[in-house]
Amino acid sequence: MCARYTLTQEQNKIMAAYQVKLPDDYRANYNIAPTQNSLVITSD
């Protein structure tokens, strides 16, 4: 299946760039499927 994506950035870099706190169990994922839960950052 296509439409998979990756989330590979280090936790501290995401928190610094977006001024957010990530869950303690955050980990990089190199093969995220459309049906999996994943972190998403949105803006208003």
Backbone bond lengths (Angstrom), bond angles and torsions (degrees), N, CA, C in turn:
res aa  C-N    CA-C-N  psi(-1)  N-CA   C-N-CA  omega(-1)  CA-C   N-CA-C  phi
1 M - - - 1.456 - - 1.521 108.77 -
2 C 1.297 116.19 135.13 1.461 119.42 174.79 1.528 108.55 -87.43
3 A 1.290 116.76 -172.33 1.465 124.28 -179.44 1.517 112.57 76.76
4 R 1.302 117.94 14.82 1.457 120.45 172.61 1.522 108.10 -81.16
5 Y 1.326 116.02 156.80 1.456 119.59 178.72 1.516 109.90 -144.89
6 T 1.332 116.74 175.92 1.457 121.47 -177.91 1.517 110.59 -121.21
7 L 1.310 115.52 154.23 1.460 123.59 171.86 1.524 105.26 -132.58
8 T 1.326 116.09 94.86 1.462 120.01 -168.86 1.522 114.40 -117.39
9 Q 1.306 118.08 -1.47 1.458 120.45 -177.35 1.528 110.88 -71.79
10 E 1.323 116.14 148.02 1.459 120.90 178.03 1.526 109.94 -68.56
11 Q 1.331 115.46 146.85 1.458 121.69 -176.49 1.529 111.55 -56.20
12 N 1.321 118.60 -46.17 1.468 120.31 -177.00 1.528 112.21 -65.27
13 K 1.320 118.59 -31.19 1.462 121.17 178.06 1.526 111.34 -70.73
14 I 1.325 117.60 -38.78 1.469 120.86 177.07 1.520 110.02 -65.34
15 M 1.333 116.84 -45.33 1.461 120.45 -178.33 1.526 110.92 -63.53
16 A 1.319 118.32 -38.95 1.466 121.26 179.70 1.528 111.70 -70.47
17 A 1.309 117.61 -41.16 1.463 121.44 -177.07 1.522 112.64 -69.83
18 Y 1.338 117.38 -35.28 1.466 120.82 -173.23 1.522 113.82 -114.60
19 Q 1.314 117.95 1.82 1.467 122.63 -178.21 1.529 111.88 49.88
20 V 1.319 115.59 50.96 1.464 121.98 178.31 1.524 108.99 -126.53
21 K 1.328 116.05 159.88 1.460 121.41 173.75 1.516 107.22 -105.57
22 L 1.312 115.96 127.75 1.462 120.84 179.53 1.520 110.30 -95.03
23 P 1.316 117.21 156.82 1.462 120.29 177.12 1.530 110.70 -59.37
24 D 1.321 116.14 149.47 1.464 120.67 179.49 1.521 112.19 -61.18
25 D 1.322 117.00 -26.42 1.467 119.84 -177.80 1.535 112.69 -92.07
26 Y 1.340 117.25 16.17 1.470 120.24 177.34 1.520 109.85 -59.14
27 R 1.320 115.53 138.48 1.461 120.54 172.81 1.519 108.07 -151.11
28 A 1.311 115.45 151.45 1.460 120.33 177.85 1.523 109.45 -64.57
29 N 1.322 115.67 148.86 1.461 120.92 178.37 1.527 107.58 -138.86
30 Y 1.317 115.69 124.96 1.461 120.86 -175.12 1.522 113.46 -97.48
31 N 1.313 118.04 2.73 1.461 120.17 -175.66 1.527 109.74 -152.08
32 I 1.310 117.80 70.34 1.462 122.21 -177.59 1.525 108.99 -89.54
33 A 1.312 115.81 123.45 1.466 121.80 179.01 1.533 109.74 -89.38
34 P 1.322 117.74 157.43 1.469 121.01 179.06 1.530 113.62 -59.28
35 T 1.314 118.22 -23.06 1.465 121.18 -177.79 1.524 113.09 -91.26
36 Q 1.322 118.60 -3.78 1.460 121.66 -178.79 1.524 111.25 -89.42
37 N 1.335 116.06 149.47 1.459 120.59 171.11 1.517 108.26 -73.62
38 S 1.322 115.97 143.69 1.453 120.77 -179.84 1.521 109.04 -154.57
39 L 1.333 115.38 160.81 1.456 119.87 177.61 1.521 110.72 -71.39
40 V 1.334 115.61 140.48 1.463 121.64 177.04 1.520 107.56 -138.80
41 I 1.312 116.56 133.22 1.463 121.38 176.25 1.524 107.30 -109.92
42 T 1.325 115.85 126.32 1.465 120.93 179.09 1.524 109.30 -122.14
43 S 1.305 116.87 168.26 1.459 121.18 175.37 1.523 108.56 -130.80
44 D 1.312 115.11 153.92 1.469 120.44 178.63 1.505 110.82 -85.63
